[in-house]
Amino acid sequence: MNTKTPHAATASFVGTWELESFTEISRDGSFVEPMGKNPQGFLLYTEDGIVSAQLSGPGSNQNDPSSEKSGVSNGGQQTPTSYIGYCGSFTVNSELREVVHIPIVAHDRKLVGRALHRKFRFDEDRLTLKTSTVEAGEHVVEAQLVWRRHYPG
């Protein structure tokens, strides 16, 4: 497998993307929005293989200790995740339609150096990234993030 990212494979990614939606989908088809209905965020890809992702729920308050609870259910109501952020390198495998982010700095130190695999799909000026499925209690969860290309001005 070629892990070197050829320039042609990265060309569609390069630029700035603005977060439109962040949804986690369970095996039973139910879904949650871990950062609320109107998440905010930017995803930046550079020509030289650097990625930066910054996501925040619209009501997150860094001075409020209760906002540190990450998507935890609170009396049957979901508490929005307050912040996700990392930067590092990325590679693209066009055959698998997969982009891999490898953080070197992250809000959660457990992410540093870990390969974060994302399936990708382009649709005009939108980029959809889906995470690998992960066990979350008894449910399989797949995260889907939809990004819209950001044009200055």
Protein Blocks (a to p, Z undefined) as FASTA:
>chain_A
ZZbdcfklmmmmgccdddfbdcdddfkopacdfkojbdcddddddfkopacdddddfkbc
fklmklmpghiaeehiacddfbdcddddddddfklopacdddfbdfblklgopacddddd
dehjaccdddddddehjbccddddddddddeZZ
